[in-house]
Every structure is written in structure tokens, then in C-alpha cells.
Amino acid sequence: DTAVSQTPKYLVTQMGNDKSIKCEQNLGHDTMYWYKQDSKKFLKIMFSYNNKELIINETVPNRFSPKSPDKAHLNLHINSLELGDSAVYFCASSQGGLAGGEETQYFGPGTRLLVL
Amino acid sequence: GQSLEQPSEVTAVEGAIVQINCTYQTSGFYGLSWYQQHDGGAPTFLSYNALDGLEETGRFSSFLSRSDSYGYLLLQELQMKDSASYFCAVRDMGNTDKLIFGTGTRLQVFP
């Protein structure tokens, strides 16, 4: 059973297109995240949701819009894709309320986005 | 602001011991986490230290000194499969409470 799953695993698209990445976790966690990892492997948070509510919204262009239909799902929609959006996007989840709970994050396999 | 410093690369041979250091600057501190990421894979949680001292989990140990704002990950009896990137991380105690990752240390294990 996959704890955190993402689809698709690979996404190759043209500039200007709109695309979505889906994420689901079956760990019963309250908090979910989207991270972007660039070519230098720098891992940076984009969004965080706690129980369907937006908690963290980093300085991400508003072309990126997360949606959480329930606490087990956090999807990411990207409008008008640009070359600089090419990266690996990771979904993650964690269970807060415990010592170290926020620091123990479970990551999905990643979505490798290439914008041409 | 928050910042974490790690060496960019470390090399070692199979069977050896390697230590990956992490120094951090934070406006508040809960604890230090470590993650492993193989090429093409996802980050995987390794350990979390909230208190000073050494915590051991099999071949991997993690150490924290809060007074020195310093920690390290110790890998013993290195195996080829340990070749990966290792990230330390701290929680930002500002408004957002997000996890901030270091730039990662690439460990290459040679036969």
C-alpha cells in the first residue's frame, strides 16, 4: 500500500499549457504539502494544508493553485506553464500534534515536470 | 531568517564511517531532522533530534548540540546503497511553521 501517491510521475508539456498534479495520502495525516525541487536539488515548500485549510502559501506565482477536496487529497493546478516551472514537484504529509510530528514528513514519489 | 549549512559533497569507501555536519541559524528551535534522497527518488525521513545527544537507529546515528546550533548524521559500515543526498531540516518558528531544508550533502560511496 502506497502511503503518499502522486500522478502523473512524468509530465512533459508546452509553454502556456495548463496542467494538474494529483496527490493522495492514506496515512490519516491532517497536514499535506507541496514542495518544488529544482535542478540543484534545493527543496522548497510551496503550500501547506491542514485539514483542507490553507496554512502556508509561500511566494509562489498565482498561476499555481492548490485544491484540497478532503484531508487525504491535495492537488496542484498550474496555469500558463513557463520554462522555469520545470522541476520535480513533491507532495508530502505529516501528522502534527506529536513531538516531531511536523518534522516527520512522508513524501510522494514526485512528478517530474518538463516544460518545452 | 533561518539558514542551514551542510557540505555539498562527501565521499567514502564501503565499510567506512562518514559524518555529515549541519549548522543552523534559527529564530527559534524545535529540533533537527534528517532526510535521505536517492537519485530519482523521494526524500525519506531518517531521524529527528529534539534534545542534545546521540540517537542511534541501526547503522545511522544523529547527534544534536542545541548550544552549538549544530548537528550531524553519522553513517557506519557504509554500503553502496547509502550513496544518496542527505538533507538536514528545521522548523521555521515564524508565522508559517514550515520545514526548511538544507541544501543537501551528496554522499558517494565507492567500492
Boltz contact constraints between the chains, C-beta under 6 A:
constraints:
  - contact:
      token1: [A, 41]
      token2: [B, 85]
      max_distance: 6.0
  - contact:
      token1: [A, 41]
      token2: [B, 104]
      max_distance: 6.0
  - contact:
      token1: [A, 43]
      token2: [B, 101]
      max_distance: 6.0
  - contact:
      token1: [A, 45]
      token2: [B, 98]
      max_distance: 6.0
  - contact:
      token1: [A, 56]
      token2: [B, 96]
      max_distance: 6.0
  - contact:
      token1: [A, 56]
      token2: [B, 98]
      max_distance: 6.0
  - contact:
      token1: [A, 100]
      token2: [B, 48]
      max_distance: 6.0
  - contact:
      token1: [A, 102]
      token2: [B, 91]
      max_distance: 6.0
  - contact:
      token1: [A, 103]
      token2: [B, 33]
      max_distance: 6.0
  - contact:
      token1: [A, 103]
      token2: [B, 48]
      max_distance: 6.0
  - contact:
      token1: [A, 104]
      token2: [B, 45]
      max_distance: 6.0
  - contact:
      token1: [A, 107]
      token2: [B, 42]
      max_distance: 6.0
  - contact:
      token1: [A, 107]
      token2: [B, 43]
      max_distance: 6.0
  - contact:
      token1: [A, 109]
      token2: [B, 42]
      max_distance: 6.0
  - contact:
      token1: [A, 110]
      token2: [B, 42]
      max_distance: 6.0
